[in-house]
Amino acid sequence: MNPWARLEYTSVRSLRGPLLVLDRVSGVGWDEFARIRMPDGRLRHGLVLEVDEDLAVVQVLEGTDGMTVTGTGVEFTGSVFRVVVGSGWLGRVCNGRGVPVDGGPPILGSERLPVAGSPINPTRRMPPSEPVHTGVSVVDGLTTLVRGQKLPVFSIPGLPHLELATQIAAQAHTGGEPFCVVFAGMGLSHADAAAARDVLAERAAAGELVLLLNTADEPVIERVVTPRVALTIAENLAFGQGRHVLVVLTDMTSYAEALREVATARHDIPARRGYPGYLYSDLASLYERCGRLRDRPGSVTIVPVLTMPAGDLTHPVPDLTGYITEGQVVLSARAHGSGVYPPVDPLASLSRLMRHGAGPGRTRDDHLDVAAQVLAALARARQIRELSELVGPEALSDIDRRYLALEAGFGEDLLSQRRDECRDMTDTLDRLWRVVARLPRPELTMLPAELMSLHLPENHRKEPRS
């Protein structure tokens, strides 16, 4: 216990953005939680970012607006920032720090855990396996999400990534096993926050949702805390209570920008595009909190959503995220411009763990084969479409036109989906077969004959290859 825990310091040296700098302090540690008393008696809260001899830098979670150097007191609690954990979070709506904003009582529990979390011992990790069904055909069919996986959504400002994130959060399930969702929104507009609450209201009423919403007009420093609070709650629901938990984090670019703002206020040496040099390790400290434990039930699966400025995949946030995570779902401006929802680019998207969560004994025996055939056909169709733009459609063969018809059919039969439509896996896989049925059998080189006999229609044509 910190012997100075009840001592209030009034030696505030300066206020810099979201940071408060104190001098003449003693016995203060990194990440220590602090209570800050303003001159009018109101309380704010902070975390110690840095300690240097008798100097302490505190990040104020509610921001420093309205604070003054004189008259402000800081009390260090002697412990790190902790949140109550337990099932009391389910069905609640809170701000980014976990304070209820739904008019309900405070969230109570018998245990408080540090939001910083701790890394999972690699020897206790189990490989991700078994699918998380999202009800979105293009995800379930071609980039299957697996329990314990981290699968980001890469988007561009203006595309419906929030709609897709809330749809996944509203529809996801694990086939009857205990399941819940922790949804953390960062830097959202009030309209987007209200839309997310509306879409997720049914899941919240069922006691299967924890909703944390940080809006754009709230202190930027709160965004740095939000995903950590969300993951701490999720870890307890998963590994303490045996639930399979899906954590949706949107928008991680807003989180990274908040981190950059704090780093600038601290005078940290900037790296790529002004982001701090520790951005990679910071993102990894969040993403790597998902997984499955060998000796405990439950799992934590993460779907981080991030926007790429100008669609730049080399931007530090998507670039570093790609190194840490296990695939990506990429949204396409071209598909969105055509009125398609969800506007997913299937050839740019990938789930590296799909083979661990799909196929025999998990989804359906034909899943991996038909998904591979659809992707191969779409790749061929894209090449033909680009060739057609050069030589004209008249120069295309009959088989080439079949591939273009398949590409169009993919958009109609599988990709396009209502925002409130939840498709089961059987429906999704049957749609994949309807897509490949647009090609003659000799073109379906990746499908075993027994599967074609079972799933293709009887009247499927058998023209020879052109």
C-alpha distance (Angstrom), angle and dihedral (degrees) to the residues before:
residue distance angle dihedral
M1 . . .
N2 3.78 . .
P3 3.84 107.7 .
W4 3.80 88.9 -148.6
A5 3.84 94.8 52.9
R6 3.82 94.8 115.7
L7 3.79 96.6 40.6
E8 3.81 114.3 108.5
Y9 3.79 116.2 -148.2
T10 3.79 119.5 -152.3
S11 3.81 96.5 176.2
V12 3.81 95.8 110.1
R13 3.78 108.3 167.0
S14 3.80 101.5 -175.9
L15 3.81 147.2 -19.4
R16 3.82 116.4 -131.6
G17 3.77 115.4 179.7
P18 3.83 106.1 -63.0
L19 3.83 91.7 -11.2
L20 3.77 131.3 96.2
V21 3.82 118.8 -162.1
L22 3.81 120.3 -153.5
D23 3.76 129.9 -175.6
R24 3.81 134.0 -165.5
V25 3.81 92.7 41.5
S26 3.79 128.0 143.2
G27 3.79 136.7 -168.4
V28 3.82 94.8 20.6
G29 3.81 121.4 141.7
W30 3.79 137.8 -159.7
D31 3.84 115.7 -84.0
E32 3.81 90.3 11.9
F33 3.79 114.3 156.1
A34 3.80 117.0 -120.0
R35 3.81 136.4 -167.0
I36 3.78 114.3 -143.7
R37 3.80 120.7 -157.1
M38 3.80 114.4 -156.6
P39 3.81 122.3 -148.3
D40 3.82 90.7 -99.9
G41 3.81 91.9 53.7
R42 3.82 98.0 -104.6
L43 3.78 117.4 137.0
R44 3.78 128.7 -127.8
H45 3.77 130.3 175.2
G46 3.76 135.2 -131.8
L47 3.79 147.7 175.2
V48 3.80 126.8 -133.1
L49 3.80 108.4 -115.1
E50 3.77 99.9 175.9
V51 3.80 140.3 7.8
D52 3.79 124.3 -163.9
E53 3.81 115.6 174.5
D54 3.85 103.3 -63.3
L55 3.82 94.5 -10.3
A56 3.83 124.0 95.7
V57 3.81 129.3 -174.6
V58 3.81 113.5 -154.0
Q59 3.81 124.8 -169.0
V60 3.81 108.8 -143.5
L61 3.79 109.9 -140.1
E62 3.80 94.6 -154.1
G63 3.81 92.7 43.1
T64 3.79 129.1 -110.8
D65 3.81 98.2 -93.3
G66 3.81 109.4 135.0
M67 3.79 93.5 14.7
T68 3.79 123.2 123.6
V69 3.78 132.7 -160.0
T70 3.80 92.0 -122.6
G71 3.78 120.7 59.2
T72 3.82 95.7 21.7
G73 3.80 118.4 121.6
V74 3.80 128.4 -164.7
E75 3.80 125.3 -158.7
F76 3.81 119.4 -169.6
T77 3.80 113.6 -146.8
G78 3.78 99.3 -155.4
S79 3.80 94.5 -121.7
V80 3.80 138.8 77.2
F81 3.81 123.7 -99.9
R82 3.79 108.0 -72.9
V83 3.79 135.2 179.7
V84 3.76 131.6 -156.3
V85 3.81 111.7 -105.4
G86 3.78 132.0 -160.1
S87 3.78 142.9 86.1
G88 3.82 90.7 -58.5
W89 3.81 88.0 88.2
L90 3.80 93.3 64.7
G91 3.79 112.6 104.6
R92 3.81 93.7 14.0
V93 3.81 131.5 122.8
C94 3.82 116.1 -149.1
N95 3.77 140.6 166.3
G96 3.78 121.8 -104.4
R97 3.82 92.5 -79.9
G98 3.79 93.7 51.7
V99 3.82 97.2 -102.2
P100 3.84 109.7 143.5
V101 3.80 115.5 -110.2
D102 3.81 96.9 173.6
G103 3.81 95.6 86.4
G104 3.80 92.3 -106.2
P105 3.80 129.1 124.7
P106 3.80 123.9 -81.5
I107 3.78 115.0 -76.9
L108 3.78 110.6 -102.6
G109 3.76 131.3 -163.1
S110 3.76 142.6 152.3
E111 3.80 95.7 -119.8
R112 3.79 134.6 54.0
L113 3.81 120.9 -163.7
P114 3.82 131.1 -167.9
V115 3.79 111.8 -103.4
A116 3.81 91.3 -140.1
G117 3.79 88.2 72.7
S118 3.77 123.8 -166.5
P119 3.80 132.7 -99.1
I120 3.79 118.2 -95.9
N121 3.78 112.6 -111.2
P122 3.83 105.0 -112.0
T123 3.81 90.9 -138.4
R124 3.81 89.6 60.7
R125 3.80 95.7 48.5
M126 3.77 120.0 107.8
P127 3.81 119.9 -154.2
P128 3.81 112.2 -100.3
S129 3.80 111.5 -99.2
E130 3.80 140.6 159.8
P131 3.81 120.7 46.6
V132 3.77 131.6 -91.7
H133 3.81 104.7 -142.3
T134 3.81 111.4 -140.2
G135 3.81 98.6 179.8
V136 3.82 88.7 -127.3
S137 3.80 107.7 117.2
V138 3.79 99.7 -150.0
V139 3.80 90.6 52.0
D140 3.79 98.2 41.8
G141 3.80 93.8 41.9
L142 3.80 103.9 41.3
T143 3.83 108.4 14.8
T144 3.79 102.6 28.7
L145 3.80 114.2 -162.9
V146 3.81 112.7 -131.6
R147 3.80 128.1 -154.8
G148 3.78 109.4 -97.4
Q149 3.81 93.2 20.3
K150 3.79 129.5 125.6
L151 3.81 108.4 -141.3
P152 3.83 115.8 171.2
V153 3.79 128.0 -155.8
F154 3.81 112.1 -135.2
S155 3.78 113.4 -156.0
I156 3.80 144.1 159.5
P157 3.82 125.0 -122.4
G158 3.78 108.0 -88.8
L159 3.79 96.7 32.3
P160 3.84 120.1 111.0
H161 3.79 96.9 -104.3
L162 3.81 92.8 133.8
E163 3.81 90.6 52.0
L164 3.82 90.0 51.5
A165 3.81 91.9 46.2
T166 3.80 93.1 51.2
Q167 3.82 91.8 44.4
I168 3.80 90.6 53.5
A169 3.82 90.5 46.2
A170 3.81 91.3 49.5
Q171 3.81 96.8 46.2
A172 3.81 107.1 31.7
H173 3.79 119.1 116.7
T174 3.80 141.4 154.5
G175 3.77 100.0 -135.3
G176 3.80 103.5 -87.4
E177 3.82 100.8 -36.0
P178 3.84 118.9 121.6
F179 3.80 105.5 -75.0
C180 3.79 140.1 168.0
V181 3.79 140.7 165.2
V182 3.80 131.3 -129.2
F183 3.81 109.1 -160.4
A184 3.82 117.8 -168.6
G185 3.81 118.4 -174.0
M186 3.81 118.5 -168.3
G187 3.80 126.5 -166.9
L188 3.82 93.4 -3.3
S189 3.78 123.7 163.6
H190 3.80 115.2 -117.9
A191 3.81 89.3 -109.4
D192 3.81 91.4 53.4
A193 3.81 92.0 46.1
A194 3.81 90.6 51.0
A195 3.81 91.1 47.4
A196 3.81 91.0 51.4
R197 3.81 90.9 50.5
D198 3.80 91.0 50.4
V199 3.81 94.9 49.3
L200 3.80 92.8 45.8
A201 3.82 96.9 41.0
E202 3.80 94.5 101.4
R203 3.80 93.3 50.6
A204 3.81 90.2 46.7
A205 3.81 91.2 50.5
A206 3.81 88.9 52.1
G207 3.82 90.0 56.4
E208 3.81 93.3 -115.6
L209 3.81 100.4 112.0
V210 3.78 141.3 71.4
L211 3.81 111.2 -166.5
L212 3.82 121.3 -163.0
L213 3.80 114.7 -179.4
N214 3.80 125.1 -173.2
T215 3.80 110.5 -178.5
A216 3.79 126.1 -152.8
D217 3.81 93.9 -108.8
E218 3.81 93.2 54.9
P219 3.81 121.3 92.2
V220 3.76 111.9 -66.5
I221 3.78 91.2 -136.5
E222 3.81 89.6 65.1
R223 3.80 88.2 66.9
V224 3.79 90.4 63.6
V225 3.81 90.2 57.1
T226 3.83 99.2 41.2
P227 3.84 100.5 79.6
R228 3.80 91.0 44.2
V229 3.80 92.0 53.2
A230 3.82 89.7 47.1
L231 3.80 93.6 50.6
T232 3.81 93.3 46.0
I233 3.80 90.1 54.3
A234 3.82 90.7 45.4
E235 3.81 94.4 49.9
N236 3.79 91.6 55.3
L237 3.81 93.3 46.0
A238 3.82 89.0 50.1
F239 3.79 107.6 36.7
G240 3.80 97.9 23.3
Q241 3.81 98.8 42.1
G242 3.80 104.2 23.3
R243 3.79 99.9 -115.4
H244 3.78 128.0 141.3
V245 3.80 103.4 -123.7
L246 3.79 128.3 -162.4
V247 3.82 113.5 -158.9
V248 3.81 115.8 -161.0
L249 3.83 114.1 -166.7
T250 3.80 117.5 -171.0
D251 2.98 130.1 -156.3
M252 3.80 106.8 9.5
T253 3.80 90.0 171.8
S254 3.81 87.9 63.5
Y255 3.79 87.7 50.4
A256 3.81 92.0 51.2
E257 3.80 91.5 48.3
A258 3.80 89.6 52.5
L259 3.79 89.1 50.5
R260 3.80 89.4 50.9
E261 3.82 91.2 51.1
V262 3.79 92.0 52.0
A263 3.81 91.0 46.4
T264 3.80 90.3 51.6
A265 3.80 91.1 50.9
R266 3.80 88.4 51.8
H267 3.81 90.4 50.3
D268 3.81 91.4 -121.2
I269 3.79 114.1 171.5
P270 3.82 106.3 -98.6
A271 3.79 123.8 -129.0
R272 3.83 129.0 -174.4
R273 3.82 111.9 3.5
G274 3.78 91.3 -13.7
Y275 3.79 95.8 -60.7
P276 3.81 115.7 134.8
G277 3.76 117.9 -96.7
Y278 3.80 90.4 -117.7
L279 3.83 93.7 61.2
Y280 3.82 91.6 108.8
S281 3.80 94.9 51.9
D282 3.80 90.9 43.0
L283 3.82 92.9 53.6
A284 3.80 90.1 44.4
S285 3.81 90.3 53.2
L286 3.81 87.1 60.9
Y287 3.80 103.0 37.7
E288 3.80 94.6 44.7
R289 3.81 91.9 59.9
C290 3.80 89.2 82.2
G291 3.78 126.2 86.5
R292 3.80 143.6 78.9
L293 3.80 127.9 -71.3
R294 3.77 121.9 -135.1
D295 3.80 96.9 -134.7
R296 3.82 100.4 35.7
P297 3.80 136.6 63.0
G298 3.79 122.2 -122.2
S299 3.78 133.8 50.4
V300 3.80 141.0 -135.6
T301 3.80 117.3 -135.9
I302 3.81 120.8 -175.6
V303 3.81 128.8 -152.6
P304 3.82 106.7 -177.8
V305 3.80 115.4 -171.0
L306 3.79 118.9 -153.8
T307 3.78 135.6 173.7
M308 3.80 119.7 -136.3
P309 3.82 112.5 -143.0
A310 3.81 106.7 -120.1
G311 3.80 88.2 -7.3
D312 3.81 90.9 -73.6
L313 3.81 110.2 163.5
T314 3.82 89.4 -171.4
H315 3.81 91.5 61.5
P316 3.83 107.6 120.6
V317 3.81 96.2 -112.9
P318 3.84 99.1 54.2
D319 3.80 91.4 32.5
L320 3.81 94.4 55.8
T321 3.80 92.4 37.6
G322 3.79 89.1 56.9
Y323 3.81 91.0 57.2
I324 3.81 92.6 53.0
T325 3.79 103.2 39.1
E326 3.81 133.6 65.9
G327 3.77 104.4 -116.1
Q328 3.79 135.9 -40.7
V329 3.79 143.5 -116.3
V330 3.81 107.4 -135.9
L331 3.80 122.3 -158.2
S332 3.80 117.9 -144.7
A333 3.80 125.8 -138.9
R334 3.82 88.6 -158.9
A335 3.81 92.5 56.7
H336 3.79 91.2 44.5
G337 3.80 90.0 51.6
S338 3.80 88.0 55.3
G339 3.79 90.5 56.7
V340 3.81 95.5 -107.7
Y341 3.80 120.9 149.2
P342 2.96 124.6 -133.4
P343 3.82 90.0 25.2
V344 3.83 95.2 -153.9
D345 3.79 120.2 160.6
P346 3.83 101.1 -140.6
L347 3.81 94.8 -166.1
A348 3.81 93.4 53.5
S349 3.81 92.1 44.8
L350 3.78 125.5 84.9
S351 3.80 141.2 171.1
R352 3.80 107.7 -158.6
L353 3.81 91.4 -167.2
M354 3.81 96.3 47.5
R355 3.82 92.6 110.9
H356 3.81 88.9 58.0
G357 3.81 93.3 55.7
A358 3.81 105.4 31.0
G359 3.77 137.9 57.4
P360 3.82 132.0 40.1
G361 3.78 114.1 16.2
R362 3.80 93.2 6.2
T363 3.80 111.5 56.0
R364 3.82 112.6 -16.2
D365 3.80 134.2 -41.3
D366 3.81 93.5 -113.7
H367 3.81 97.2 47.1
L368 3.80 102.3 97.7
D369 3.80 94.4 41.2
V370 3.80 97.2 49.6
A371 3.83 91.9 42.7
A372 3.82 90.7 53.0
Q373 3.81 90.8 48.4
V374 3.80 92.8 50.4
L375 3.81 92.4 50.0
A376 3.81 92.1 47.8
A377 3.81 90.7 49.5
L378 3.80 92.0 48.2
A379 3.81 90.5 51.3
R380 3.82 90.0 52.0
A381 3.81 90.8 46.3
R382 3.81 91.4 52.7
Q383 3.81 90.7 53.1
I384 3.80 90.6 49.3
R385 3.79 92.3 48.3
E386 3.81 90.8 52.7
L387 3.81 90.1 47.6
S388 3.80 90.4 49.3
E389 3.78 90.1 56.5
L390 3.81 88.4 57.9
V391 3.81 103.8 40.3
G392 3.78 101.5 22.3
P393 3.83 129.6 -110.2
E394 3.82 91.7 -88.1
A395 3.82 90.3 71.1
L396 3.80 93.4 57.8
S397 3.79 122.6 105.4
D398 3.79 124.4 -127.3
I399 3.82 90.5 -101.8
D400 3.81 90.2 51.3
R401 3.79 89.5 54.4
R402 3.78 89.8 50.0
Y403 3.79 89.5 56.8
L404 3.80 91.3 50.5
A405 3.81 88.4 49.6
L406 3.81 88.7 51.8
E407 3.81 90.8 52.4
A408 3.80 90.6 51.9
G409 3.79 90.9 45.1
F410 3.79 90.7 51.5
G411 3.78 89.5 58.7
E412 3.79 92.5 47.4
D413 3.81 102.3 39.4
L414 3.79 103.9 33.7
L415 3.80 115.8 7.7
S416 3.81 101.3 47.7
Q417 3.77 111.7 77.1
R418 3.79 136.7 156.3
R419 3.79 117.0 -105.4
D420 3.81 89.9 -118.9
E421 3.81 97.0 40.8
C422 3.79 118.0 112.7
R423 3.80 113.9 -168.0
D424 3.77 122.9 -165.1
M425 3.79 121.3 -133.4
T426 3.80 94.3 -104.0
D427 3.80 91.0 56.3
T428 3.81 91.3 47.0
L429 3.80 94.1 50.8
D430 3.80 92.3 45.5
R431 3.81 87.7 53.8
L432 3.81 90.0 52.5
W433 3.80 89.2 55.2
R434 3.81 90.7 49.9
V435 3.80 87.7 54.7
V436 3.82 95.6 52.1
A437 3.80 91.2 43.4
R438 3.80 87.2 75.6
L439 3.81 88.2 75.4
P440 3.80 126.0 69.4
R441 3.79 115.8 -107.2
P442 3.81 96.0 -106.0
E443 3.82 88.3 63.7
L444 3.81 93.0 54.7
T445 3.79 94.4 81.8
M446 3.81 95.7 151.4
L447 3.80 96.0 57.2
P448 3.82 122.2 85.6
A449 3.80 114.1 -123.6
E450 3.80 92.8 -119.6
L451 3.81 91.4 56.7
M452 3.80 92.3 48.5
S453 3.79 90.7 50.0
L454 3.79 89.8 50.9
H455 3.80 101.1 44.1
L456 3.82 108.9 24.3
P457 3.81 117.9 85.0
E458 3.79 118.1 -99.3
N459 3.77 93.3 -118.0
H460 3.82 92.7 53.0
R461 3.78 107.4 139.4
K462 3.81 120.7 -114.3
E463 3.78 102.7 -158.1
P464 3.81 114.5 161.6
R465 3.77 119.3 -109.5
S466 3.84 112.4 -81.1
